[in-house]
Amino acid sequence: MNEIKKQVGLIRRVKFIRSQYQSIRLSGLHYRFLANFFKKNRWFILVLIILLLTQGLLEALLIIFSRNQLSTQQNILLAPIFWQFLAMILVFFFINSFFSIRQEKTLGVWLANSIRHRLFRAYLDRPFNKMSQDQKSDLIAKISYQLPLTSMGLTNSVFGLVRWLIYVVVSVLIAAWGGLSWGVIILAMIVLSLIIAVAAYFVARHYISQEVTYYSQIIREVDASASEKCFLKNFNQEGTATKRFDRLVDFDSFFRVRRDLWMRLGFKIVFALLIVVAVLTRFFSPEFMAMINLSGPEQKFLFLFLMIYFSRSLNEALKVGLYYFPARLGLFLTITKIGGVHRRKNQLKINQSLNFSSQKTKIYKAGPYHRRLNFDFLPGGRYLFYGLGLVGKTALAKLFAGEAAYNPKAIKIKLDGRRLDYVEWQKFGKGLCWLDPNFRSQKTIMEFILGQSSDASDFSEIEAALSVLAKHDSIAKMISPNGNYNSSVEPVLANNLSAFALWAIHSLVNKPKLVVVDNFWLDLNYPEIIKIIQLLNTNLPQTTFLIFSRANNNYLNYQQKYVMAETIAAK
């Protein structure tokens, strides 16, 4: 009884729900993607279409050949040539069917892989500051649900339409060969198929659009709850999260059950429709048989298979109608505009100088406008930026490190006399090290030190890193007292001193050309951190250091100091 009340309540609430995905319009972006995919795989698709056509022709050949054998009035059991020829055609038929099915499924997998690669690459190519939790959850939703929806919808609708056309062509061949009135039969196939496809499309549009909405929200909710485990556990919000999750599951289940119900019920509707058509047309009456020229036993034999193709064409029309909207919706959700590529793969080298300038810009959103900024950095130079309060030290450090800029178009950069815009500067990842105090990772200590995954590292790189660790044993013990560098880096980064020691070893191993040290580290006033900075100063003489601090200091022999307040002035 409670379950019935629950379902009634859901139905009432569903009436007030309008999905944002019921009315969608594909743009040139989506059609260009499909055109490029089909162009890239045109020969593969052509082979598939040929295989499907061959399959239809072999089916027609089997039917016509069997009909001719029956018309000879010869005992089939005494016709060895018939059986030999039939066996040969069947062998070709099954081989062709195997390859056509494999070709179709392979194309669907290739399509899914192409979109998956595009989605993942687009996410990784975003700037770091734009990789939000919502975008990560959205990526998981797209890959886990919306992508299979796209692949399934496109292959079933596009090649379902091809199969429907083949069934129509085979029906024409059978009817024409048997002397039947094929025009009436084909007209009935087209009209009924169109009615079924349109009805199926609107059913799919209603239920699939709602299902996508709630299933995607479920995935996002799970990912967000897993990421916010500290908030949920510390503030006892598990019950609230569970209620929110259960509500989404209830709505999703409602639409999922009805989607599956209509898909399964559709084939029953096709069967019932055939019965109704047979009754309305007085299918077995002499008048109907005379209208389609169904007189002799050979025509009746062919008409039997013609009815099979008639029902198959209606079933394919049903599939096309049901899967066409999922195909459009999947493309709409998964093929999105890709922004600028921010892949930090370029190697930074400072041979002469590095200059940042701007006529007028803000360092951060709430800060003042700075006019005629100009910073010149030389190879191996040491530079200090200091200032009290919230004057934008971290924001300026991130700007130099290529992490982010409040107004990137206002920043002009010269590297060894060559002009760069800020987007180009952001592509320098190798040779540049930003000592980020908020860095978090679950990789191993050795992977962090090398700056790459273990599967991308060779033994010589690991050996070189171990040599640096052995040389600077006091710093190495801050990172891992027992010398286990294959353990997780997460607890190391959770401690400020061990985290800075880890960044120092990373710099000593990779020898970057530019190191940017956030003011967070020096503001801790740890003597160990000061000693580590001085050690880096000694061991990396060719590296340019940009040091940020709250207070003025003389820890290094600075070439230039900058005071940060309402303005940024060289001291």
Secondary structure, 3 states (H helix, E strand, C coil): CHHHHHHHHHHHHHCCCCCCCCCCCCCHHHHHHHHHHHHHCHHHHHHHHHHHHHHHHHHHHHHHHHHHHHHCCCCHHHCHHHHHHHHHHHHHHHHHHHHHHHHHHHHHHHHHHHHHHHHHHHHHCCCHHHCCHHHHHHHHHHHHHHHHHHHHHHHHHHHHHHHHHHHHHHHHHHHHHHCCCHHHHHHHHHHHHHHHHHHHHHHHHHHHHHHHHHHHHHHHHHHHHHHCHHHHHHCCCHHHHHHHHHHHHHHHHHHHHHHHHHHHHHHHHHHHHHHHHHHHCCCCCHHHHHHCCCCCHHHHHHHHHHHHHHHHHHHHHHHHHHHHHHHHHHHHHHCCCCCCCCCCCEECCCCCCEEEEEEEEECCCCCCEEEEEEEEECCCCEEEEECCCCCCHHHHHHHHHCCCCCCHHHCEEEECCEEECHHHHCCEEECEEEECCCCCCCCEHHHHHHCCCHHHCCHHHHHHHHHHHHHCHHHHHHHCCCCCCCCECHHHHHCHHHHHHHHHHHHHHHCCCEEEECHHHHHCCCHHHHHHHHHHHHHCCCCEEEEEECCCCCCCCCCEEEEECCCEEEC
